[in-house]
Amino acid sequence: MNFFAHKSAAERYASGRPYFHPAIIQRIRERLGLTGPFQRALDVGCGTGLSTIAVKEIAARVIGVDSSAEMIGLAPKDSAVEYQVADAERLPFEDRVFDLVTVSQAIHWFGRVSFLQEARRVLRTEGWLIVYDNYFAGSENDAFNAWHQESYLERYPSPQRAWPDFAAAKIEKEGFHLIGDEVLRNTISFSLDGLTDFFTSQTNIIAAVEVGEETIAAARAWLKENLQRLFEESSMHAFLFNATIWYLRRSE
């Protein structure tokens, strides 16, 4: 199921997701020791284009693809960036035409084997596949963390997804070498409205609203009622995120 095929969900995603991507791209630049840009890069599962725009910092030309036309329709326009509607498992490109393929916060929705076959096909020899996420890890406020686990996830459980597994023995069978992986711990600050927007962009609430029977108005009202106590002493609150990055290189 494509949770982001609905226009309403795409609009919430565009307005509710933080732009953390430049920090990850900078780390990729450092880790790979880049002294100049890649010539062509492909961003798969690009959503509303936040991750695609960020890749411009290390690539001369970037193409973003996503299976949701509604998401791509909200992506920012840029002369160095092109967008196409396409599935991750059926990429509409010739063989060996990209130096870099990136995936941000999307690989858990892909058919793993089919996507890796396609990524390998469109990458040049020794091209890079870099997969990253930025997982919400709660707060230093214990009461919030308890609410998130016991109330939020009870009311809005996470839809089933396939978490990435890039163990070296497995990935080498798919034609890649795992060069390394790391976790960058970071914080993002939200206002009450910003945190509410962030939660309503998650598939937990999309499953309840666009796929289920709850209204977005009811979801937002419940969230604000429960979250407002967190902002009684300050209009902004910092939340923890864990950005996992996997560095994979196409084998011969």
N, C-alpha and C positions, 0 to 999 in steps of 0.2 A: 504494500500500500504506500502510495506517495502522499505523505501527510502535508506536503507543501504545494500540492496542486491547486488548492483553493485560494482564490484571490484574497480573501479576508485574512487567511493565515500568512500569506506572503507579505501583506501590508504590515501585519504585526511584527513579522520577522525583520522587515526593513527598518522599522522604527525602534525596535526593542533590543536588537543585538549590539553589544559594545564592539568598538573597532580596536581590538587588541592585536590584530594581525601584523602591523608594522614591527612590533617587538619580536615576533617570531621570525619574520623575514630577516631582521637584523642579525638574529642569532644564527640563522642559516648561512648568511653571508660570512659570518665569523667562522663557523664550523667548517665550511667548505674552503675557506681561504680565498674567496673570490676577489680578483683584482679588476674584473670587468664584467659586463652583463652577459648572461646567456642570450643567444640570438632568438630562440623561439621557446616559449613556455606554454604549457597547457594546465589550466586549473579546472579540475573535475569536481562536479558537485558544487558549483560556484555560488549557488543561491542568488542573493541579491547583489553580488559582485564585490562585497567587502574584501574577500580574500584575493580576488582577481586584481583589483586595483593595487593592493599591497605588493603583489608579485612584480609590478612595474619597476620596483626599486632594484631588482636584480635581473631583469629581462628586457630586451629591446622591444619585443613584440609578445603579446599575451593573448591567448584565446581562453575564454571561460565557457564551460558547458554545464548544463543542468537539465534534468528531465522535466522541470517545471517551467513552462512558458510564463506563468504568472510571476514567478520569482525573477526570472531574467528580465521581464518587462519593467522591473523596478531597479535594475542595476544602473549605476551612474555611467553616463556616456563619456568616452575618452578616445582620443585619436589613436592611442597606442594599444587599445584593447578592442577585441571583437568578442561577441557572444553568440553562441549557438545552442539551440535546444537539442539535446541528445542524451541518450542513456550512457552511463559509465561503462556498461558491458558491451556497447556497440558504438564505438567512437568513429565518427565520419571523417577520418583522416587517412592519408597514405602511410605506408610503413616508414619508420625511421625519419621522422620529420621534426621531432622535438628534442631539445637538449634537457628539458626539465618538465616533469609532471608533478603537480602539487594537489593535495587533497586536504581540505580543512573542514573538520567537524562533519564529515559526510560518509566516510568509508564504512561505517557500521550499517549503512542502508544499502550497500552495494552487494551484488553477487561476487564474493571474494575471488574465486578462481577465474571467472570470466573477465572481471575487471583487470586482474593482474596480467592475464594473457593479452588484453588490449593495451594496457600500459606498456608492456614489454614490446609489443608490435610497433607502437608509434614512437618509441624512444630510439634515439641513435645508440650505437654501441657505447657502453659506459655512461649513458645518460642517467640522470638522477630521478628517482621517485621519492618524494618527500611527503610524508603523511603526518598531520598534526591535529591536535584537538586542544580545547581549553575547558577542562571539566570544572563545573561548579563544585566547590569543596566546602561550602558553608561559611561560617563566620567565627570569630573568636567569642561571640556571644553564645553561651551554652543553651540559653532558653530558646534562641532562634533555631539552633541546630536540632533541639528536641522537637520543636514545632515542625520543622522541615521533614524530619523522619517520621514522626508519629501522626501528623495531621495532613500536611501537604501531600506527601507521597501516598498516604492512605486514600485521600480524596481523589488525587490525580496520579495514579501509578504510571510508571514509565512503560511505554509500549515496547514490545519485544524487539531486539535488534541483535546483530551479530558483531560482538566486540572484536577488534582487530587482534590477530595473533601473527606476529612476524618472527617467530622462532627461526633461527638460522637454518635448521634442518628442513623446515617446511618451505621457507621462502626460496631456498636454492633450487628446489624442485620446480619452482615457477619461473626460474631464469633470472633471479636477483640475488645479490649479496647484501646481507644486513651489515652495513658499515658501522652503525651505532645507533643508540637511542638515548634520550635524556628527558628529564622532567624539569620544566621551568616553573617554579612557584611564583605566583604574582597576585596582586590585588586589583580589584576594580571597584570604584565607589559609585553607589547609586543613591538617588533620592527615592522617596516613597513612590512617586509616579514612575521613575526609571526602573526600579526593581519590579514593580507591578507589570510594566511593559515587558521586561525581560522574561518573567515567568509566563506571561501569556503568549510569548513567542515559542515556548517549548512544546515539544510533541505531547507532553503529558496533558496540557490543556487543549491543544489542537484535537487530540483524540476525544476529549470530552465535549468539545464545542462543534467543530466541523464534521467530525465523524459520529459523535454522540448526540445527546439531546439537551445539553446544558447551553445556556446563552452566554455570550461573552460578557454581557453586562453583569450577570450573576457571578461569573468567575471573578471579574475585576472587583466587584463589591466585597466578595468573601476575602480576597487577597488583601485589600486595603484595610478591612476591619481587623484582620489578623496581624498585619505588618506594621500598622501605625505606631504601636507601642515601641517599636525598635527605633523610631525616629523622634521620640519625645524630647531627647536632649540635644539632638543635632539633626540638621536637614539632610545630611549625607552620612552614609555608613559604608565602610569598606568590607568587601567580601573576598574570600579566598578562591583562587582558581589554580588548577594544575594543568600546565600545558605539556603534554607528552609529544615528543617529536621523534619520528623514525626516519633514519637516513638509509635508503635502499639504492643500490646501483645495478643497472642492467648488466648482466653478464654477456659474454660473447655470443 
